[in-house]
Amino acid sequence: MTAPPHGIQDRLLSPPITDQLGRTFRDLRLSVTARCNLSCTYCIPESGSHAGNRSLRPEEYVERILRIHAESPLRSLRITGGEPTLYRHLPELIKGIKQAGIPAVHMTSNGLLLAPVVQSLRTAGLDRLNISLDAIDPEILRRIGRSPRADRVFDGIDATQQAGLPLKLNSTIYRGLNENQIVPLFEYAAARGITIRFLELMNMGHLHNSVSDYLVREPEILERISTVTAFRALPRAEASTARYFETPTGARFGIIANHSAPFCGDCDRLRMDAGGRLYGCLSEDYGLEFPQAMGNTLADREQVRRALRSLLAQKQPVRFRGSTLSMKSIGG
């Protein structure tokens, strides 16, 4: 990878840019590809395409990350997709992000291609993995992912644990498909010492106007888990999307309840798609092109700060209003 622009890494970081609610950007979600090797029901309609915007080179992403980090100091970056393991420069990108000074680099994956590469990703500097697992029953997995190979996710989970990478599981619950998998998923994760998060569907993409038909809310998820164990709620961390619970045996699970318990009020996330466009909120259907000036002058820096202020103004005060944006293009 080529070196970052001279002086960017060494200059002092600016004070954070904040909005009227005190929110700032501290977490960047980077979607490195809109391509995916699954066609999950909640992400892609049956007639959907895997086509997406072209991806940038690692050094192009890192240059943009450096400029954002200098104007709004980041504490973490999460690599998403599509499916990020389909991005062929992934280890190089992770290494470049760490060298840029981002304290924590995480990734979300469907796990199908993880087994042979997870150790190299850890060596490159990856700090944590989230793996999507929507069912324990292989047939339900295949139905959700529309792929005969969807159950390869279990190999990815095993390989991640063997590599010693901290791991969480994400399970999106879709009525009529996998609500009967909530308890088996919880028990699978608890037996392996893994924290699992159950996600309420988001009204995005092809579900923008029909999400209520398939939505399983937090109270029902909790009720189902209560049939097999007691649990207590844990204090919610600032800017956390999930509410966490702990059982008497120490097993933990979370629920990302964007409908039942909205969390927009202290959201600190900025998103970048594979083509380098920026989104201050998932409610926005269109991204903002990254400022074209790439010099190191005060005027160049002010262009980035102006863009970040505009993106921060996109954030909703309380509740996500929905978007026609496809989840596979922005990574959630």
N, C-alpha and C positions, 0 to 999 in steps of 0.2 A: 504493500500500500504506500502511496506517496505521502510525504510529510504534510501535516496541516499547514495552512498559510502562516507565514512567519509572524510571530508575535501574538497570535490568537491564544495559544495555550498559556502563555506566561502572563498575560495582562490580568489585572485585578477584576474580579467579577463585580458586576453592577448590583445595586440593591434590587430586590425583587420588585417586579411590577405587580400591583394589586388593584382589585376592583373595589366597588363600594361595600361589598360584603367581606372584604379582607382576603379574598381568594387570590391565589397566584398559581403559576405553573411550576410544579416540583417533580412531576412524573411525566415522562414522554413515552407514548405508545407508538412504536415504529412498525408499520406493516411493510414487510420487505417484498411481498408478492401477493397478488390477488388470486394466484393459481392454488388449487387444492386437489388432493387425491381422494377426497370424499365429496359427496353431494348431499350434505346433511339437510334433512327436511326443513328445519327451522332456519336454515341459511340460504338455501338455493331452491327455487321452484322447480317442479318436474321438468319444465321446458328450459331451465336455466343453462347458462354457459359458464365454462371455467375461464373464459377469456378475461383479461384484465389489462391494466396499464403496465407498461414496461417498467422493470425495476432499474434503479440506479446502481452504479458501481459502489463498492464499499467506501471509497474515499469521498464520493459525492455525498453520501449519507453523513459521514463523519464530519465533513466540512460544515454542513448545515447544523448538526448537533452541537459542534463547537460554538457556533455563532448564537444559537439559542441559549446554551449553557452560560455564555459570557454575559448575557443580558437578563436571564432569569435562571439562577442557579438550580440545577436539577439534582435531586437526590437518588433518582432511579430511572432506568429505561427498560421498557418491556418490548421485546421483539415478538411480533405477531404476524399474521397473514390474513387471508389465505393460510397456507401451511408453510411455515418458515423453513422447514428442512428441505423444501424444494428450491430454495435460493442457494445457488452453488458456491457462493462466496461467504457462507455463514461463519465459519471459524475466523476468517480474516476480518469480517465485520465486527464480531464480538471483541476480538483483540484490539481493533482500532477504537472502539467505544470505550474500552477500559483505559487505553492510553490517553484518551481525550479527557480523562479525569472524572467520568461518571462513577459515583461510588458503588452502585449496584446494578448489575445487568441480569434481567430475568427473561424468560421466554415462555410462550404458550404454544403448545403443539398438540396435534391429534395423536401423536405417538407412533404412527405406523412405520416411520422410517428412522426412529430414534435409536434402536438397538445398536446398529453398527457405528453410529457417530457420536453417541452421547459422551463418551470419554474424551474425544477430541474437542467437543464443545466446552467441557469442563476445563480442559487444559488451556483453551483459548481465553478463559476468564468468566464463563457463565456461572452465575451465583445461585440460581434457583430455576426450577422448571414447574410449570403448570401443565398437566396433561388432561385433555378432554376425554371423559369416559361417561357415556350416557346410558349404559346398561351393563349388566353382568351376563345376561342371557345373550349368547352369540347371535342368535337369529334376530333378536330385537336390535342389536348393534348393527347388523347388516342392513336391516330395514331402515333404520334411521340414517345411516351413512350412505345408503344405496351402493354398497360395495361388498363383494364377497370376501374381501380381505380386511374388513373393519376390525375383526377380532385380533389383528396384529398389535393393537394397542396394548394388550397385556404383556407382550414381549418388551415393548418400550417402557412400561412401568417397571418391570423386573430389572431391566438394564439400568434404568435411572437410579433405582435403589442400590444396585450393586456398585455403581460408580460413586455412590456417596453424595449425590446431589440432593439438597433439600427439595421436597416434592409436595405439591398439592394436586388434588383432582378437582376438575370442574364438571358438573353434570347439569345439563340444560334439560328441564322437565317439560314435556310436551304432551298435553292431554290426548289420550287415545293411542299413545305410542309407548310411553315409558313411566307413567306414574306408578305402575306396579313394581318398578325397579328401585324405588327410593330406599326401601329397607334393605334389599340385597346390596345396593351400592354402599350404604352406610356401613353395613356389616363387613363388607369386603375391605373398605378403607380402615375401619377400626382394627381389624385383625392384623393389618400390616403397619399400623402406627402412622397412617397417613391422614392428614386433614383433608376432608372433602367439602366442597362448597356446592350447594344446589342453587341453580339460577332460575329465576322467573324469566319467562320469555320476554323479549323486548319487541316493541312495535316498530320494527325496522324492515326495510326492504319489502318483500312480497307479503309480510305479515303486518304491514303498516296499518291497514284498516281492518284486520281480522284477528288480531292477536287474542282478543277476549274469548274467541271460540276454543282456543287451545291452552289458555293460561291456567297453570296450577300455582296458587298463591301460597305464601309463606305459612299461614295457619294450617293448611292441609298437609304441607310437608312436615311441619312439627307434629301434627296429630299422628301421622303415619309412623314417625320415628318413636313417638311416645308409646307405641304398642310393644316395643321391644326394650326400651330403656328409659330411665329418668334422665333429666339433664337440667342444667342451669344456664341462664344467659350470662355472658361475659361482657364487661364494659366495652363499648364500641370505641375503637381508636379513631383519632381525628382523620378525616378524609378517607376512611375505609368504606369500600362499597359493600362489604359483608358484615353481617351480625353473626357473632360466633357463640357457640354453645359447647358445654363440656359435660360429659357423663360422669357418674361416680367412679368409673374405672380409668378416667383420664382421657378417653377418646374425645376428639374435638371435631365439630362440623360447623359449617357456616351456611348462611343463606344470603344470596345477593338478590334482594327483593325490591327491584326498582319500581314496582307498582305498589306493593304493600307498605314499604318503608323507604320512600324516596330519599336519595342521598346527594342530590344536586347542590344543596346549600353550601357544602364545603369541598366540592370537587376541585382537585388540583391537577387534572390531567390535560395534556396537550397531545394531539394525535397528528402523525404524518403518514400519508399513504405512500405506496410504492413509487409513485412518480415525484415525491417530494412536496406535495401539497399539504397544507396545514389545516387542521380543524380544531377549533376551541371547544366544540361541543358536538356530541353525536346527533343533536337535533338539526344540525346544518346539513343540507343536501349537497352542498358544493364546497370544495376546499379552496383555500387561499394560496395562490402561487407564492413560493418563497421569494423574498426580495431579491431582485436580480443583481444589485450591487454587491460585489464580494470583496471589496477592498477593506482596509483597516482604518479608514478615516472616521472621525466623529460623525460625519454625515451618513456613512455607511452603517455605522452602529445604530444611529437613530432610525434608519429605515427598518431595521430588525425590531427595535423597541416599538415603533409605531405599529408594525404588523402584529406584535404580541398583544399590544393594548386592544387592537381591533378584535383579535381572536378571543381575548378574555371577555370582551363585551358580549360574545355569543352565548355565554353560559346562562343556563336557566336558573332563576332564583330558588326554585323549590323542586320541581318535578320535570322529568324528561317528557318532552311533548311528542316524540316520535319523529321518524325520518324515513324517506324512501331510499336512503343510502343502504347499499348492500353490506351486510356484516363481513362478508368475505373480502371486501375491498378495504376495510378499515380496521378489522380485528377486534372490535369491542373495547 
